[in-house]
Amino acid sequence: MIDTTGRTAALTCAALLAACAPSDEAPHEDARPGQVDKGMVVGTTGAAAVQAGVDILKAGGSAMDAALATAMAQVTLAAGSWVSFAGIMTLVYYDAETGAVYNMNASYNTVAGEDDPMTIPGVDMDDILSTKIHPSGRATLVPGFMKGVEGGHARFGKIPFADLFDASIRIAEEGIPFNAGLVQNLTFRSNVLSRRPETLAVFSRDDGSLYELDDTFRQPALAATLRRVAADGNVDYLYTGEWAEKLVAAVREEGGRMTMEDLAAYEVLWSDPVVADYAGHRVFSHGLPATGGVNTTEALNVLEAANIKSMGHYTESPEALFWLTQLTRLSMVGYLFPHLADEVPGVDMSLEGRLGKAHGRALWAALQAGDIPFARPPQPVPVHSDTIATVDQWGNMLGMVHSINTVSWGMTGIFVDGISIPDSGAHQQAQIAAAGPGVRLPDPTNPGIVMRDGALSRGAGGGGGPGGKGGGGRGGERAEGGGATQQNPAP
């Protein structure tokens, strides 16, 4: 669902490190992590999804394998509401064998034929709970999630590709209780989910009525699609095959401009992560062209400039508590105030400029002077994405974020053979226009990995910007034999 917290999640994650005073030590070189046993999985949605990842670790899977299986199970549990097989996936991965950290970007591509994105019908951000909708296929972007599953497994997977799908297929076929969260989302989006017969069928019982609390919710169409992909051993069916043709047809029925060429051209991007040094920690986060890693690095630099610890512990110092709360509310500065550099001398709002410590000092000074409107409005709706952190028996670690980056299911209500199709362009018209047609749309997600003294400290994920979500682990399970989870946790 849409989140208006901006970089709040990045600052909140950064605040986990804020209790550590900035260090004068030289930046730490990457090194092998401490010994781990069988590993661990932490995720934000669903014990069944976390268990899926744990089972993969027990079967000899890598941290990548476990995260991918967990993510797909999360989508299945969510019924494609806030996450989707046609959504986005971003991750940062530590490879213990080489000591290198990698960034994978499987975010949306813009549609090549969209030449006037500012006219894409949009979400009314001032009345986001309204039942008035403006459905348009033009708001559908080229999805990356399943290409991320394929690409991540191809590079760092250890078990057969098909095994990643076992839990999701089982959940879809056997069903789950239709819980209060699904009821809430279905009630909120009943006008959307009843627009198209195929979608209505997903959420209807045998007698034609909508699912109610504690009904057994099965997704046979989704299970069949996942079985096909698993059997193929790749995602060609979804990007160049029959399913892709159905997606393009459905989107164009709703006025969209997506083509088969858009889907066929999609590729996962592997890049260097953005790296920040803070308080003796080295933080690896989402790399360019995304904005998420920039947001995280900026947040850390502002925290360092603020030196909250010098004010005393926030439980005892009113000054420390005040500024810590203000910093964690510093929301979407670059998004909401793109001309800030013109208004506040010394604040460079370019992506490169925002990575520097001088920028952090300038932003902190502007904040103290009252030059930045930082207070964010109350959240009008619950916000969610899914985040995952995994560690395996070899010492590999992963931090992942995946999302639909729009309000539950979007406004078009498109489902294609069990897969929900979000309308993530409905609130990103300006970003699409700035990026251009047929290219990767910069995203604000914040997957990351933190190291201290050359050893792994933690894996994390969160969001920022419209549609980004903060995420902390709601559930975690160790694989049999225990494992390293978080070392040197912040107080």
LOKE-105155 format. One record per residue (C-alpha): residue in three letters; x, y, z. Coordinates in steps of 0.05 Angstrom, whole numbers. Each point is the difference from the previous one (the first is absolute). Layout:
BEGIN
(node "ALA"; (X; Y; Z)) ...
//
This chain:
BEGIN
(node "MET"; (0; 0; 0)) (node "ILE"; (22; 72; -10)) (node "ASP"; (42; 28; 56)) (node "THR"; (12; 74; 8)) (node "THR"; (56; -9; 51)) (node "GLY"; (54; 17; -51)) (node "ARG"; (68; -12; 30)) (node "THR"; (-28; -13; 69)) (node "ALA"; (15; -74; -7)) (node "ALA"; (71; 14; -20)) (node "LEU"; (9; 46; 60)) (node "THR"; (-33; -50; 46)) (node "CYS"; (46; -54; -23)) (node "ALA"; (58; 48; 7)) (node "ALA"; (-22; 16; 70)) (node "LEU"; (15; -72; 19)) (node "LEU"; (73; 20; -7)) (node "ALA"; (-8; 69; 32)) (node "ALA"; (18; -24; 70)) (node "CYS"; (70; -13; -25)) (node "ALA"; (45; 61; -1)) (node "PRO"; (32; 17; -66)) (node "SER"; (67; -35; -6)) (node "ASP"; (66; 29; -20)) (node "GLU"; (23; -67; -26)) (node "ALA"; (16; -10; -73)) (node "PRO"; (-55; -32; -41)) (node "HIS"; (-1; -75; 10)) (node "GLU"; (20; -45; -57)) (node "ASP"; (-50; -53; -19)) (node "ALA"; (15; -67; 33)) (node "ARG"; (-29; -68; 12)) (node "PRO"; (-55; -3; 52)) (node "GLY"; (4; -38; 65)) (node "GLN"; (-17; -74; -1)) (node "VAL"; (-74; -14; -8)) (node "ASP"; (-35; -67; 4)) (node "LYS"; (-64; -14; -39)) (node "GLY"; (-24; 71; -6)) (node "MET"; (-61; 42; 14)) (node "VAL"; (-59; 33; -35)) (node "VAL"; (-37; 63; 22)) (node "GLY"; (-60; 27; -37)) (node "THR"; (-57; 49; 8)) (node "THR"; (-59; -42; -24)) (node "GLY"; (-21; -67; 22)) (node "ALA"; (28; -57; 41)) (node "ALA"; (-14; -46; -59)) (node "ALA"; (44; 43; -44)) (node "VAL"; (57; 1; 50)) (node "GLN"; (-7; -75; 7)) (node "ALA"; (7; -7; -75)) (node "GLY"; (67; 34; 3)) (node "VAL"; (22; -42; 60)) (node "ASP"; (-18; -64; -37)) (node "ILE"; (43; 23; -59)) (node "LEU"; (59; 12; 46)) (node "LYS"; (-9; -69; 31)) (node "ALA"; (0; -30; -70)) (node "GLY"; (68; 31; -14)) (node "GLY"; (-23; 64; -33)) (node "SER"; (37; 66; 2)) (node "ALA"; (-22; 65; 32)) (node "MET"; (-23; 20; -70)) (node "ASP"; (-42; -63; -8)) (node "ALA"; (-32; 9; 68)) (node "ALA"; (-18; 73; -13)) (node "LEU"; (-30; -15; -68)) (node "ALA"; (-43; -56; 27)) (node "THR"; (-22; 44; 58)) (node "ALA"; (-17; 58; -45)) (node "MET"; (-44; -42; -46)) (node "ALA"; (-35; -30; 60)) (node "GLN"; (-13; 70; 27)) (node "VAL"; (-33; 21; -65)) (node "THR"; (-44; -62; 2)) (node "LEU"; (-20; 13; 72)) (node "ALA"; (-16; 73; -17)) (node "ALA"; (-44; -20; -60)) (node "GLY"; (40; 49; -42)) (node "SER"; (-25; 59; 41)) (node "TRP"; (61; 39; 23)) (node "VAL"; (51; -45; -35)) (node "SER"; (-6; -35; -67)) (node "PHE"; (33; -48; -48)) (node "ALA"; (-6; 60; -47)) (node "GLY"; (31; 48; 49)) (node "ILE"; (72; 19; 15)) (node "MET"; (58; -31; 37)) (node "THR"; (65; 31; 23)) (node "LEU"; (55; -31; 42)) (node "VAL"; (71; 5; 26)) (node "TYR"; (40; -65; 5)) (node "TYR"; (64; -16; 36)) (node "ASP"; (39; -57; -33)) (node "ALA"; (43; -34; 53)) (node "GLU"; (44; -35; -51)) (node "THR"; (25; 64; -30)) (node "GLY"; (-14; 50; 55)) (node "ALA"; (-36; 44; -51)) (node "VAL"; (-68; 34; 8)) (node "TYR"; (-48; 3; -59)) (node "ASN"; (-62; 40; -15)) (node "MET"; (-57; -27; -42)) (node "ASN"; (-53; 47; -29)) (node "ALA"; (-63; -34; -25)) (node "SER"; (-44; 62; 4)) (node "TYR"; (-49; 24; -52)) (node "ASN"; (17; 22; -70)) (node "THR"; (-40; 56; -31)) (node "VAL"; (-42; -17; -62)) (node "ALA"; (36; 18; -65)) (node "GLY"; (-64; 25; -33)) (node "GLU"; (-21; 46; 57)) (node "ASP"; (16; 69; -28)) (node "ASP"; (-42; 44; 45)) (node "PRO"; (5; -28; 71)) (node "MET"; (-25; 63; 35)) (node "THR"; (-69; -16; -27)) (node "ILE"; (-3; -70; 30)) (node "PRO"; (-62; -2; 44)) (node "GLY"; (22; 0; 72)) (node "VAL"; (-14; -13; 73)) (node "ASP"; (-31; 58; 37)) (node "MET"; (52; 8; 54)) (node "ASP"; (-45; 48; 38)) (node "ASP"; (-56; -51; 4)) (node "ILE"; (36; -66; -3)) (node "LEU"; (-56; -38; 35)) (node "SER"; (-52; 22; -49)) (node "THR"; (-39; -53; -38)) (node "LYS"; (6; 44; -62)) (node "ILE"; (50; -33; -45)) (node "HIS"; (33; 19; -66)) (node "PRO"; (21; -67; -30)) (node "SER"; (48; 3; -59)) (node "GLY"; (45; -52; -32)) (node "ARG"; (49; 57; -13)) (node "ALA"; (18; -3; 74)) (node "THR"; (26; -72; -8)) (node "LEU"; (75; -4; -2)) (node "VAL"; (45; -56; -25)) (node "PRO"; (9; -47; 59)) (node "GLY"; (66; -25; 27)) (node "PHE"; (-15; -46; 58)) (node "MET"; (2; -67; -36)) (node "LYS"; (61; 21; -41)) (node "GLY"; (31; 13; 68)) (node "VAL"; (-17; -70; 22)) (node "GLU"; (32; -29; -62)) (node "GLY"; (61; 46; 1)) (node "GLY"; (14; -7; 74)) (node "HIS"; (-4; -76; -3)) (node "ALA"; (43; -3; -63)) (node "ARG"; (56; 38; 34)) (node "PHE"; (-2; -25; 72)) (node "GLY"; (-48; -58; 4)) (node "LYS"; (21; -69; 22)) (node "ILE"; (-63; -42; -4)) (node "PRO"; (-44; -16; -61)) (node "PHE"; (-41; 60; -25)) (node "ALA"; (-65; -39; 6)) (node "ASP"; (10; -12; 74)) (node "LEU"; (-7; 75; 14)) (node "PHE"; (-74; -5; -19)) (node "ASP"; (-21; -59; 44)) (node "ALA"; (-26; 41; 58)) (node "SER"; (-37; 51; -42)) (node "ILE"; (-34; -54; -41)) (node "ARG"; (-20; -38; 63)) (node "ILE"; (-29; 63; 32)) (node "ALA"; (-38; 18; -63)) (node "GLU"; (-28; -70; -9)) (node "GLU"; (-16; -20; 72)) (node "GLY"; (-23; 70; 20)) (node "ILE"; (6; 44; 61)) (node "PRO"; (-50; 31; 47)) (node "PHE"; (-27; 64; -29)) (node "ASN"; (26; 44; 56)) (node "ALA"; (-20; 68; 26)) (node "GLY"; (53; 36; -42)) (node "LEU"; (-26; -31; -64)) (node "VAL"; (-71; 16; 20)) (node "GLN"; (19; 73; 12)) (node "ASN"; (35; 5; -67)) (node "LEU"; (-57; -35; -37)) (node "THR"; (-51; 46; 32)) (node "PHE"; (41; 61; -18)) (node "ARG"; (10; -23; -72)) (node "SER"; (-66; -36; -14)) (node "ASN"; (-17; 49; -56)) (node "VAL"; (68; -13; -32)) (node "LEU"; (1; -75; 8)) (node "SER"; (-70; -6; -30)) (node "ARG"; (18; 38; -64)) (node "ARG"; (25; -60; -39)) (node "PRO"; (-31; -70; 0)) (node "GLU"; (66; -36; 7)) (node "THR"; (18; 41; 61)) (node "LEU"; (-68; -7; 32)) (node "ALA"; (7; -75; -6)) (node "VAL"; (65; 1; 40)) (node "PHE"; (-37; 29; 60)) (node "SER"; (-66; -36; -7)) (node "ARG"; (-25; -64; 34)) (node "ASP"; (-34; -55; -39)) (node "ASP"; (-68; 34; 10)) (node "GLY"; (26; 65; -30)) (node "SER"; (4; 39; 65)) (node "LEU"; (64; 33; 23)) (node "TYR"; (46; -35; 49)) (node "GLU"; (-13; 15; 73)) (node "LEU"; (41; -5; 63)) (node "ASP"; (30; -69; 13)) (node "ASP"; (-24; -29; -67)) (node "THR"; (52; -45; -32)) (node "PHE"; (30; 42; -55)) (node "ARG"; (30; -39; -58)) (node "GLN"; (34; 27; -63)) (node "PRO"; (-2; -56; -52)) (node "ALA"; (14; 45; -59)) (node "LEU"; (62; 27; 34)) (node "ALA"; (23; -71; 18)) (node "ALA"; (-6; -21; -72)) (node "THR"; (41; 59; -24)) (node "LEU"; (55; -12; 51)) (node "ARG"; (2; -74; -18)) (node "ARG"; (10; 18; -73)) (node "VAL"; (58; 47; 16)) (node "ALA"; (32; -50; 48)) (node "ALA"; (-4; -55; -52)) (node "ASP"; (30; 45; -53)) (node "GLY"; (59; 17; 44)) (node "ASN"; (-2; 73; -22)) (node "VAL"; (-49; 58; -5)) (node "ASP"; (-5; 4; -76)) (node "TYR"; (-74; -19; 5)) (node "LEU"; (-12; 65; 37)) (node "TYR"; (42; 46; -44)) (node "THR"; (-4; -29; -71)) (node "GLY"; (-52; -55; 5)) (node "GLU"; (-75; -9; 4)) (node "TRP"; (-7; 33; 68)) (node "ALA"; (37; 61; -25)) (node "GLU"; (-49; 4; -59)) (node "LYS"; (-59; -2; 49)) (node "LEU"; (31; 55; 42)) (node "VAL"; (11; 46; -60)) (node "ALA"; (-72; -13; -24)) (node "ALA"; (-29; 15; 69)) (node "VAL"; (41; 64; 9)) (node "ARG"; (-19; 25; -70)) (node "GLU"; (-73; -15; 14)) (node "GLU"; (6; 50; 56)) (node "GLY"; (32; 53; -45)) (node "GLY"; (72; -18; 13)) (node "ARG"; (58; 3; -50)) (node "MET"; (41; -60; 22)) (node "THR"; (25; -46; -55)) (node "MET"; (33; -68; -3)) (node "GLU"; (64; 36; -17)) (node "ASP"; (-2; 35; 67)) (node "LEU"; (-2; -66; 37)) (node "ALA"; (51; -35; -44)) (node "ALA"; (50; 57; 9)) (node "TYR"; (-1; -3; 76)) (node "GLU"; (66; -17; 34)) (node "VAL"; (21; -2; 72)) (node "LEU"; (54; 51; 17)) (node "TRP"; (60; -20; 42)) (node "SER"; (41; 58; 27)) (node "ASP"; (44; 22; 56)) (node "PRO"; (-37; 18; 63)) (node "VAL"; (5; 69; 30)) (node "VAL"; (48; -2; 59)) (node "ALA"; (-1; 44; 62)) (node "ASP"; (45; 0; 61)) (node "TYR"; (-33; 18; 66)) (node "ALA"; (21; -10; 72)) (node "GLY"; (48; -56; -16)) (node "HIS"; (-51; -35; -44)) (node "ARG"; (2; -8; -76)) (node "VAL"; (-69; 2; -30)) (node "PHE"; (-13; -29; -69)) (node "SER"; (-66; 22; -30)) (node "HIS"; (-39; 2; -66)) (node "GLY"; (43; 27; -57)) (node "LEU"; (-13; 50; -55)) (node "PRO"; (-42; 14; -41)) (node "ALA"; (-46; -13; 59)) (node "THR"; (-9; 53; 53)) (node "GLY"; (-8; -46; 60)) (node "GLY"; (74; -8; 15)) (node "VAL"; (11; 75; -8)) (node "ASN"; (-56; 11; 51)) (node "THR"; (32; -48; 50)) (node "THR"; (69; 31; -8)) (node "GLU"; (-28; 70; 6)) (node "ALA"; (-37; -20; 64)) (node "LEU"; (64; -28; 30)) (node "ASN"; (39; 63; -18)) (node "VAL"; (-53; 44; 32)) (node "LEU"; (1; -42; 63)) (node "GLU"; (76; 5; 3)) (node "ALA"; (-4; 76; -8)) (node "ALA"; (-53; 4; 54)) (node "ASN"; (41; -42; 49)) (node "ILE"; (-61; -16; 41)) (node "LYS"; (41; -42; 49)) (node "SER"; (36; 62; 24)) (node "MET"; (-67; 27; 25)) (node "GLY"; (-8; -59; 47)) (node "HIS"; (-43; -63; -5)) (node "TYR"; (-68; 15; -30)) (node "THR"; (-35; -32; 60)) (node "GLU"; (32; 52; 45)) (node "SER"; (13; 60; -44)) (node "PRO"; (-60; 40; -26)) (node "GLU"; (46; 32; -52)) (node "ALA"; (24; -67; -27)) (node "LEU"; (-71; -27; -2)) (node "PHE"; (-25; 63; -36)) (node "TRP"; (52; -2; -54)) (node "LEU"; (-3; -75; -9)) (node "THR"; (-75; 5; -13)) (node "GLN"; (10; 58; -48)) (node "LEU"; (53; -38; -38)) (node "THR"; (-43; -61; -7)) (node "ARG"; (-56; 44; -27)) (node "LEU"; (44; 32; -53)) (node "SER"; (-44; -22; -57)) (node "MET"; (9; -1; -75)) (node "VAL"; (42; 64; -1)) (node "GLY"; (25; -11; -70)) (node "TYR"; (-68; -23; -25)) (node "LEU"; (-44; 53; 32)) (node "PHE"; (50; 57; -5)) (node "PRO"; (39; -10; -65)) (node "HIS"; (21; 73; 0)) (node "LEU"; (28; -2; 70)) (node "ALA"; (71; 12; -27)) (node "ASP"; (-24; 67; -27)) (node "GLU"; (-32; 19; 65)) (node "VAL"; (53; -25; 49)) (node "PRO"; (71; 18; -20)) (node "GLY"; (49; -57; 8)) (node "VAL"; (-51; -57; -7)) (node "ASP"; (17; -39; -62)) (node "MET"; (-61; -43; -18)) (node "SER"; (32; -38; -58)) (node "LEU"; (7; -75; 12)) (node "GLU"; (75; 5; 1)) (node "GLY"; (-2; 61; 46)) (node "ARG"; (-46; -34; 49)) (node "LEU"; (52; -55; 10)) (node "GLY"; (51; 47; 31)) (node "LYS"; (11; 15; 73)) (node "ALA"; (1; 75; -16)) (node "HIS"; (-71; -7; -24)) (node "GLY"; (-19; -33; 66)) (node "ARG"; (30; 58; 39)) (node "ALA"; (-36; 51; -45)) (node "LEU"; (-66; -36; 7)) (node "TRP"; (7; -4; 76)) (node "ALA"; (17; 74; 3)) (node "ALA"; (-61; 17; -42)) (node "LEU"; (-43; -43; 44)) (node "GLN"; (25; 34; 63)) (node "ALA"; (-12; 68; -32)) (node "GLY"; (-72; -18; -16)) (node "ASP"; (11; 5; -75)) (node "ILE"; (-28; -70; -15)) (node "PRO"; (-73; -18; 10)) (node "PHE"; (11; -69; 27)) (node "ALA"; (-63; -21; 38)) (node "ARG"; (-38; -53; -37)) (node "PRO"; (-76; -7; 1)) (node "PRO"; (-33; -59; 35)) (node "GLN"; (-5; -63; -41)) (node "PRO"; (-69; -4; -32)) (node "VAL"; (3; -75; -12)) (node "PRO"; (41; -58; 26)) (node "VAL"; (64; -7; -38)) (node "HIS"; (38; -63; -17)) (node "SER"; (50; -33; -44)) (node "ASP"; (40; -61; 18)) (node "THR"; (72; -4; 22)) (node "ILE"; (44; -61; 11)) (node "ALA"; (68; -13; 30)) (node "THR"; (34; -67; -6)) (node "VAL"; (66; -33; 20)) (node "ASP"; (23; -69; -22)) (node "GLN"; (49; -53; 24)) (node "TRP"; (56; 27; -44)) (node "GLY"; (-5; 71; 29)) (node "ASN"; (-36; 32; -59)) (node "MET"; (-49; 54; 20)) (node "LEU"; (-57; 35; -36)) (node "GLY"; (-45; 60; 12)) (node "MET"; (-61; 6; -46)) (node "VAL"; (-61; 45; -12)) (node "HIS"; (-57; -17; -46)) (node "SER"; (-64; 39; -13)) (node "ILE"; (-54; 21; -48)) (node "ASN"; (14; 73; 17)) (node "THR"; (-73; 21; -3)) (node "VAL"; (-64; -5; 39)) (node "SER"; (-27; -71; 11)) (node "TRP"; (-7; -35; -68)) (node "GLY"; (-2; 68; -34)) (node "MET"; (-62; 29; -34)) (node "THR"; (-5; -42; -63)) (node "GLY"; (-13; -66; 35)) (node "ILE"; (36; -41; -53)) (node "PHE"; (17; -72; 15)) (node "VAL"; (32; -45; -51)) (node "ASP"; (-3; -74; 15)) (node "GLY"; (2; 13; 75)) (node "ILE"; (52; 55; -1)) (node "SER"; (-20; 70; 22)) (node "ILE"; (22; 57; -46)) (node "PRO"; (12; 65; 38)) (node "ASP"; (-7; 71; -27)) (node "SER"; (65; 27; 29)) (node "GLY"; (3; 57; -50)) (node "ALA"; (-64; 31; 30)) (node "HIS"; (41; 43; 48)) (node "GLN"; (67; 3; -35)) (node "GLN"; (-17; 42; -61)) (node "ALA"; (56; 50; 13)) (node "GLN"; (51; -54; 13)) (node "ILE"; (-19; -37; -64)) (node "ALA"; (6; 65; -40)) (node "ALA"; (68; 14; 30)) (node "ALA"; (26; -70; -13)) (node "GLY"; (-25; -4; -72)) (node "PRO"; (-32; -57; -39)) (node "GLY"; (24; -71; 0)) (node "VAL"; (50; 6; 57)) (node "ARG"; (8; -20; 73)) (node "LEU"; (-42; 43; 45)) (node "PRO"; (42; 22; 61)) (node "ASP"; (-30; -29; 63)) (node "PRO"; (5; 21; 73)) (node "THR"; (6; -69; 33)) (node "ASN"; (55; -11; 51)) (node "PRO"; (27; -70; 3)) (node "GLY"; (67; -2; 36)) (node "ILE"; (55; -36; 36)) (node "VAL"; (41; 27; 58)) (node "MET"; (71; -21; 18)) (node "ARG"; (42; 18; 60)) (node "ASP"; (74; -15; 8)) (node "GLY"; (-3; -40; -64)) (node "ALA"; (-54; -47; 26)) (node "LEU"; (-74; -3; -18)) (node "SER"; (-43; 38; 50)) (node "ARG"; (-71; 1; -29)) (node "GLY"; (-42; -4; -63)) (node "ALA"; (-59; 47; -8)) (node "GLY"; (-52; 27; -47)) (node "GLY"; (-46; 59; -1)) (node "GLY"; (-29; 51; -47)) (node "GLY"; (-5; 73; -13)) (node "GLY"; (-35; 47; -47)) (node "PRO"; (-71; -11; -25)) (node "GLY"; (-15; -73; 3)) (node "GLY"; (61; -17; 41)) (node "LYS"; (-10; -35; 66)) (node "GLY"; (39; -7; 62)) (node "GLY"; (7; -71; 22)) (node "GLY"; (27; -34; 61)) (node "GLY"; (-2; -74; 10)) (node "ARG"; (-66; -25; 28)) (node "GLY"; (22; -72; 4)) (node "GLY"; (65; -37; -3)) (node "GLU"; (20; -72; 3)) (node "ARG"; (68; -33; 5)) (node "ALA"; (13; -60; -43)) (node "GLU"; (18; -63; 38)) (node "GLY"; (66; 8; 35)) (node "GLY"; (-6; 73; 15)) (node "GLY"; (39; 55; -34)) (node "ALA"; (25; 71; 1)) (node "THR"; (-55; 51; 2)) (node "GLN"; (18; 69; 24)) (node "GLN"; (68; 13; 32)) (node "ASN"; (12; 63; 40)) (node "PRO"; (-73; 22; 0)) (node "ALA"; (-11; 73; 15)) (node "PRO"; (-29; 15; 69)) 
//
